[in-house]
Amino acid sequence: DISLELRKKILILISSNLTILIESNDEFQIALNKDFFFDIEDGLQMQCAESACLDYIVTENTKDFSNSIIPAIPITDCAEKI
């Protein structure tokens, strides 16, 4: 079990080295209107990544991102891409 204090420190470290995206209403509407998004959360992540012109979506669930314009990679591949 990881303490709340340690989780916060980890998130602060991660967020200081990455860009955190928050979807806009426009991105939310676009994601909801794309038929190939089967999972709303994945659709929002794909739409935000596309709008921000990101290089990758980092996820352990790459198969759900097969329709994404932005390639999805597992976390194990993330370090070598940075």
N, CA, C and O atoms as a GROMACS GRO file, in nm:
protein
  328
    1ASP      N    1   0.083  -0.118   0.000
    1ASP     CA    2   0.000   0.000   0.000
    1ASP      C    3   0.088   0.125   0.000
    1ASP      O    4   0.181   0.136   0.080
    2ILE      N    5   0.060   0.217  -0.087
    2ILE     CA    6   0.138   0.341  -0.097
    2ILE      C    7   0.063   0.451  -0.023
    2ILE      O    8  -0.057   0.470  -0.044
    3SER      N    9   0.132   0.522   0.062
    3SER     CA   10   0.069   0.629   0.139
    3SER      C   11   0.023   0.743   0.048
    3SER      O   12   0.073   0.760  -0.063
    4LEU      N   13  -0.072   0.819   0.097
    4LEU     CA   14  -0.122   0.934   0.024
    4LEU      C   15  -0.009   1.033  -0.003
    4LEU      O   16   0.000   1.089  -0.112
    5GLU      N   17   0.076   1.055   0.096
    5GLU     CA   18   0.188   1.148   0.082
    5GLU      C   19   0.282   1.104  -0.031
    5GLU      O   20   0.325   1.187  -0.112
    6LEU      N   21   0.314   0.976  -0.036
    6LEU     CA   22   0.402   0.926  -0.142
    6LEU      C   23   0.334   0.934  -0.278
    6LEU      O   24   0.399   0.970  -0.376
    7ARG      N   25   0.205   0.901  -0.285
    7ARG     CA   26   0.133   0.912  -0.413
    7ARG      C   27   0.135   1.056  -0.464
    7ARG      O   28   0.154   1.079  -0.583
    8LYS      N   29   0.116   1.152  -0.374
    8LYS     CA   30   0.119   1.293  -0.414
    8LYS      C   31   0.256   1.332  -0.467
    8LYS      O   32   0.267   1.401  -0.568
    9LYS      N   33   0.363   1.287  -0.398
    9LYS     CA   34   0.499   1.317  -0.443
    9LYS      C   35   0.526   1.259  -0.582
    9LYS      O   36   0.588   1.323  -0.666
   10ILE      N   37   0.478   1.138  -0.604
   10ILE     CA   38   0.497   1.074  -0.735
   10ILE      C   39   0.423   1.152  -0.842
   10ILE      O   40   0.478   1.177  -0.949
   11LEU      N   41   0.299   1.190  -0.815
   11LEU     CA   42   0.221   1.266  -0.913
   11LEU      C   43   0.281   1.404  -0.940
   11LEU      O   44   0.277   1.452  -1.053
   12ILE      N   45   0.335   1.466  -0.838
   12ILE     CA   46   0.402   1.596  -0.858
   12ILE      C   47   0.524   1.578  -0.948
   12ILE      O   48   0.547   1.658  -1.038
   13LEU      N   49   0.602   1.475  -0.925
   13LEU     CA   50   0.719   1.446  -1.007
   13LEU      C   51   0.679   1.419  -1.152
   13LEU      O   52   0.738   1.474  -1.245
   14ILE      N   53   0.580   1.335  -1.171
   14ILE     CA   54   0.534   1.303  -1.306
   14ILE      C   55   0.480   1.427  -1.376
   14ILE      O   56   0.517   1.456  -1.489
   15SER      N   57   0.392   1.499  -1.308
   15SER     CA   58   0.327   1.614  -1.372
   15SER      C   59   0.424   1.728  -1.400
   15SER      O   60   0.396   1.811  -1.487
   16SER      N   61   0.535   1.734  -1.330
   16SER     CA   62   0.632   1.840  -1.357
   16SER      C   63   0.711   1.812  -1.485
   16SER      O   64   0.778   1.901  -1.537
   17ASN      N   65   0.703   1.689  -1.535
   17ASN     CA   66   0.778   1.652  -1.656
   17ASN      C   67   0.688   1.620  -1.775
   17ASN      O   68   0.738   1.586  -1.882
   18LEU      N   69   0.558   1.630  -1.757
   18LEU     CA   70   0.464   1.599  -1.864
   18LEU      C   71   0.362   1.711  -1.880
   18LEU      O   72   0.347   1.796  -1.791
   19THR      N   73   0.293   1.712  -1.991
   19THR     CA   74   0.186   1.806  -2.012
   19THR      C   75   0.055   1.741  -1.970
   19THR      O   76   0.023   1.631  -2.016
   20ILE      N   77  -0.019   1.807  -1.884
   20ILE     CA   78  -0.149   1.758  -1.840
   20ILE      C   79  -0.256   1.827  -1.924
   20ILE      O   80  -0.260   1.950  -1.932
   21LEU      N   81  -0.342   1.748  -1.987
   21LEU     CA   82  -0.446   1.804  -2.073
   21LEU      C   83  -0.583   1.791  -2.007
   21LEU      O   84  -0.613   1.690  -1.942
   22ILE      N   85  -0.663   1.892  -2.025
   22ILE     CA   86  -0.801   1.889  -1.979
   22ILE      C   87  -0.888   1.914  -2.102
   22ILE      O   88  -0.865   2.010  -2.176
   23GLU      N   89  -0.986   1.827  -2.123
   23GLU     CA   90  -1.066   1.841  -2.244
   23GLU      C   91  -1.160   1.962  -2.235
   23GLU      O   92  -1.212   1.996  -2.129
   24SER      N   93  -1.178   2.024  -2.349
   24SER     CA   94  -1.272   2.135  -2.360
   24SER      C   95  -1.409   2.079  -2.398
   24SER      O   96  -1.421   1.961  -2.433
   25ASN      N   97  -1.509   2.161  -2.392
   25ASN     CA   98  -1.642   2.119  -2.435
   25ASN      C   99  -1.641   2.078  -2.582
   25ASN      O  100  -1.707   1.981  -2.620
   26ASP      N  101  -1.567   2.151  -2.665
   26ASP     CA  102  -1.558   2.117  -2.808
   26ASP      C  103  -1.499   1.977  -2.827
   26ASP      O  104  -1.551   1.898  -2.904
   27GLU      N  105  -1.390   1.948  -2.756
   27GLU     CA  106  -1.328   1.816  -2.768
   27GLU      C  107  -1.422   1.707  -2.718
   27GLU      O  108  -1.429   1.598  -2.776
   28PHE      N  109  -1.494   1.736  -2.612
   28PHE     CA  110  -1.591   1.641  -2.559
   28PHE      C  111  -1.699   1.610  -2.663
   28PHE      O  112  -1.734   1.494  -2.684
   29GLN      N  113  -1.751   1.713  -2.727
   29GLN     CA  114  -1.855   1.695  -2.830
   29GLN      C  115  -1.802   1.617  -2.950
   29GLN      O  116  -1.870   1.530  -3.002
   30ILE      N  117  -1.681   1.649  -2.993
   30ILE     CA  118  -1.620   1.577  -3.106
   30ILE      C  119  -1.606   1.429  -3.072
   30ILE      O  120  -1.642   1.343  -3.152
   31ALA      N  121  -1.554   1.401  -2.952
   31ALA     CA  122  -1.534   1.261  -2.911
   31ALA      C  123  -1.667   1.186  -2.906
   31ALA      O  124  -1.674   1.070  -2.949
   32LEU      N  125  -1.770   1.249  -2.855
   32LEU     CA  126  -1.901   1.183  -2.845
   32LEU      C  127  -1.963   1.155  -2.981
   32LEU      O  128  -2.044   1.063  -2.995
   33ASN      N  129  -1.926   1.232  -3.081
   33ASN     CA  130  -1.986   1.217  -3.213
   33ASN      C  131  -1.906   1.129  -3.308
   33ASN      O  132  -1.945   1.110  -3.423
   34LYS      N  133  -1.794   1.075  -3.262
   34LYS     CA  134  -1.718   0.982  -3.345
   34LYS      C  135  -1.765   0.840  -3.317
   34LYS      O  136  -1.758   0.793  -3.204
   35ASP      N  137  -1.813   0.774  -3.421
   35ASP     CA  138  -1.873   0.640  -3.406
   35ASP      C  139  -1.774   0.533  -3.364
   35ASP      O  140  -1.814   0.434  -3.303
   36PHE      N  141  -1.646   0.550  -3.394
   36PHE     CA  142  -1.550   0.443  -3.365
   36PHE      C  143  -1.497   0.448  -3.222
   36PHE      O  144  -1.415   0.363  -3.185
   37PHE      N  145  -1.540   0.544  -3.141
   37PHE     CA  146  -1.503   0.545  -3.000
   37PHE      C  147  -1.604   0.461  -2.923
   37PHE      O  148  -1.720   0.501  -2.908
   38PHE      N  149  -1.561   0.345  -2.876
   38PHE     CA  150  -1.651   0.256  -2.803
   38PHE      C  151  -1.652   0.286  -2.654
   38PHE      O  152  -1.745   0.248  -2.583
   39ASP      N  153  -1.550   0.353  -2.606
   39ASP     CA  154  -1.536   0.387  -2.466
   39ASP      C  155  -1.521   0.538  -2.458
   39ASP      O  156  -1.429   0.594  -2.518
   40ILE      N  157  -1.610   0.605  -2.386
   40ILE     CA  158  -1.608   0.752  -2.383
   40ILE      C  159  -1.475   0.804  -2.328
   40ILE      O  160  -1.420   0.901  -2.381
   41GLU      N  161  -1.425   0.743  -2.223
   41GLU     CA  162  -1.299   0.788  -2.164
   41GLU      C  163  -1.184   0.776  -2.265
   41GLU      O  164  -1.103   0.868  -2.279
   42ASP      N  165  -1.176   0.663  -2.334
   42ASP     CA  166  -1.072   0.646  -2.436
   42ASP      C  167  -1.090   0.747  -2.548
   42ASP      O  168  -0.993   0.803  -2.597
   43GLY      N  169  -1.213   0.770  -2.588
   43GLY     CA  170  -1.241   0.868  -2.692
   43GLY      C  171  -1.196   1.007  -2.654
   43GLY      O  172  -1.140   1.080  -2.737
   44LEU      N  173  -1.219   1.045  -2.529
   44LEU     CA  174  -1.174   1.176  -2.483
   44LEU      C  175  -1.022   1.185  -2.481
   44LEU      O  176  -0.965   1.287  -2.518
   45GLN      N  177  -0.958   1.077  -2.438
   45GLN     CA  178  -0.812   1.076  -2.437
   45GLN      C  179  -0.758   1.089  -2.579
   45GLN      O  180  -0.663   1.163  -2.603
   46MET      N  181  -0.817   1.017  -2.673
   46MET     CA  182  -0.772   1.024  -2.812
   46MET      C  183  -0.794   1.164  -2.868
   46MET      O  184  -0.706   1.218  -2.935
   47GLN      N  185  -0.910   1.223  -2.840
   47GLN     CA  186  -0.940   1.355  -2.894
   47GLN      C  187  -0.848   1.461  -2.835
   47GLN      O  188  -0.801   1.548  -2.907
   48CYS      N  189  -0.822   1.455  -2.706
   48CYS     CA  190  -0.729   1.550  -2.643
   48CYS      C  191  -0.589   1.535  -2.699
   48CYS      O  192  -0.522   1.635  -2.726
   49ALA      N  193  -0.544   1.412  -2.716
   49ALA     CA  194  -0.411   1.387  -2.772
   49ALA      C  195  -0.401   1.442  -2.914
   49ALA      O  196  -0.300   1.501  -2.952
   50GLU      N  197  -0.506   1.421  -2.991
   50GLU     CA  198  -0.507   1.471  -3.129
   50GLU      C  199  -0.507   1.624  -3.130
   50GLU      O  200  -0.430   1.685  -3.205
   51SER      N  201  -0.592   1.686  -3.050
   51SER     CA  202  -0.601   1.833  -3.046
   51SER      C  203  -0.470   1.896  -3.002
   51SER      O  204  -0.435   2.005  -3.049
   52ALA      N  205  -0.398   1.830  -2.912
   52ALA     CA  206  -0.271   1.883  -2.862
   52ALA      C  207  -0.152   1.842  -2.948
   52ALA      O  208  -0.039   1.878  -2.918
   53CYS      N  209  -0.177   1.766  -3.056
   53CYS     CA  210  -0.071   1.719  -3.145
   53CYS      C  211   0.038   1.643  -3.070
   53CYS      O  212   0.157   1.665  -3.091
   54LEU      N  213  -0.005   1.553  -2.981
   54LEU     CA  214   0.090   1.475  -2.904
   54LEU      C  215   0.155   1.367  -2.989
   54LEU      O  216   0.103   1.330  -3.094
   55ASP      N  217   0.268   1.318  -2.943
   55ASP     CA  218   0.338   1.211  -3.014
   55ASP      C  219   0.281   1.074  -2.981
   55ASP      O  220   0.273   0.987  -3.068
   56TYR      N  221   0.241   1.054  -2.854
   56TYR     CA  222   0.195   0.923  -2.809
   56TYR      C  223   0.088   0.936  -2.701
   56TYR      O  224   0.079   1.037  -2.632
   57ILE      N  225   0.008   0.832  -2.690
   57ILE     CA  226  -0.080   0.812  -2.575
   57ILE      C  227  -0.017   0.696  -2.499
   57ILE      O  228   0.002   0.588  -2.555
   58VAL      N  229   0.014   0.717  -2.371
   58VAL     CA  230   0.076   0.613  -2.289
   58VAL      C  231  -0.035   0.542  -2.211
   58VAL      O  232  -0.106   0.605  -2.133
   59THR      N  233  -0.048   0.412  -2.234
   59THR     CA  234  -0.154   0.334  -2.171
   59THR      C  235  -0.115   0.187  -2.168
   59THR      O  236  -0.036   0.142  -2.250
   60GLU      N  237  -0.170   0.115  -2.075
   60GLU     CA  238  -0.152  -0.030  -2.074
   60GLU      C  239  -0.262  -0.098  -2.155
   60GLU      O  240  -0.266  -0.221  -2.165
   61ASN      N  241  -0.350  -0.020  -2.212
   61ASN     CA  242  -0.465  -0.072  -2.285
   61ASN      C  243  -0.457  -0.030  -2.431
   61ASN      O  244  -0.551   0.028  -2.484
   62THR      N  245  -0.346  -0.060  -2.496
   62THR     CA  246  -0.323  -0.012  -2.633
   62THR      C  247  -0.425  -0.062  -2.734
   62THR      O  248  -0.453   0.006  -2.833
   63LYS      N  249  -0.482  -0.180  -2.710
   63LYS     CA  250  -0.577  -0.235  -2.808
   63LYS      C  251  -0.702  -0.148  -2.824
   63LYS      O  252  -0.762  -0.146  -2.932
   64ASP      N  253  -0.740  -0.076  -2.718
   64ASP     CA  254  -0.858   0.011  -2.728
   64ASP      C  255  -0.830   0.140  -2.804
   64ASP      O  256  -0.921   0.220  -2.827
   65PHE      N  257  -0.705   0.162  -2.843
   65PHE     CA  258  -0.668   0.284  -2.913
   65PHE      C  259  -0.631   0.256  -3.059
   65PHE      O  260  -0.559   0.334  -3.121
   66SER      N  261  -0.679   0.146  -3.112
   66SER     CA  262  -0.644   0.108  -3.250
   66SER      C  263  -0.696   0.207  -3.353
   66SER      O  264  -0.641   0.216  -3.462
   67ASN      N  265  -0.801   0.282  -3.322
   67ASN     CA  266  -0.856   0.381  -3.415
   67ASN      C  267  -0.796   0.520  -3.395
   67ASN      O  268  -0.835   0.614  -3.464
   68SER      N  269  -0.704   0.533  -3.304
   68SER     CA  270  -0.647   0.663  -3.272
   68SER      C  271  -0.547   0.708  -3.377
   68SER      O  272  -0.466   0.629  -3.426
   69ILE      N  273  -0.552   0.835  -3.412
   69ILE     CA  274  -0.453   0.894  -3.501
   69ILE      C  275  -0.318   0.899  -3.430
   69ILE      O  276  -0.213   0.881  -3.493
   70ILE      N  277  -0.322   0.926  -3.299
   70ILE     CA  278  -0.201   0.930  -3.217
   70ILE      C  279  -0.171   0.787  -3.170
   70ILE      O  280  -0.258   0.724  -3.111
   71PRO      N  281  -0.052   0.734  -3.195
   71PRO     CA  282  -0.024   0.597  -3.155
   71PRO      C  283  -0.024   0.580  -3.003
   71PRO      O  284   0.022   0.668  -2.929
   72ALA      N  285  -0.076   0.468  -2.958
   72ALA     CA  286  -0.077   0.434  -2.816
   72ALA      C  287   0.037   0.337  -2.789
   72ALA      O  288   0.056   0.239  -2.862
   73ILE      N  289   0.112   0.366  -2.684
   73ILE     CA  290   0.224   0.279  -2.646
   73ILE      C  291   0.210   0.240  -2.499
   73ILE      O  292   0.154   0.315  -2.419
   74PRO      N  293   0.261   0.123  -2.463
   74PRO     CA  294   0.259   0.084  -2.322
   74PRO      C  295   0.364   0.162  -2.242
   74PRO      O  296   0.462   0.210  -2.298
   75ILE      N  297   0.342   0.173  -2.115
   75ILE     CA  298   0.433   0.247  -2.028
   75ILE      C  299   0.576   0.195  -2.036
   75ILE      O  300   0.671   0.271  -2.018
   76THR      N  301   0.591   0.065  -2.062
   76THR     CA  302   0.726   0.006  -2.070
   76THR      C  303   0.804   0.063  -2.189
   76THR      O  304   0.927   0.061  -2.187
   77ASP      N  305   0.735   0.112  -2.292
   77ASP     CA  306   0.801   0.172  -2.407
   77ASP      C  307   0.822   0.322  -2.392
   77ASP      O  308   0.893   0.383  -2.472
   78CYS      N  309   0.761   0.381  -2.292
   78CYS     CA  310   0.761   0.525  -2.276
   78CYS      C  311   0.902   0.580  -2.254
   78CYS      O  312   0.940   0.679  -2.317
   79ALA      N  313   0.979   0.519  -2.166
   79ALA     CA  314   1.112   0.571  -2.132
   79ALA      C  315   1.203   0.580  -2.253
   79ALA      O  316   1.279   0.676  -2.265
   80GLU      N  317   1.196   0.484  -2.344
   80GLU     CA  318   1.285   0.487  -2.461
   80GLU      C  319   1.241   0.590  -2.563
   80GLU      O  320   1.320   0.628  -2.649
   81LYS      N  321   1.116   0.637  -2.556
   81LYS     CA  322   1.066   0.737  -2.650
   81LYS      C  323   1.097   0.879  -2.605
   81LYS      O  324   1.097   0.972  -2.686
   82ILE      N  325   1.124   0.896  -2.475
   82ILE     CA  326   1.144   1.030  -2.421
   82ILE      C  327   1.283   1.080  -2.452
   82ILE      O  328   1.318   1.192  -2.415
   0.00000   0.00000   0.00000
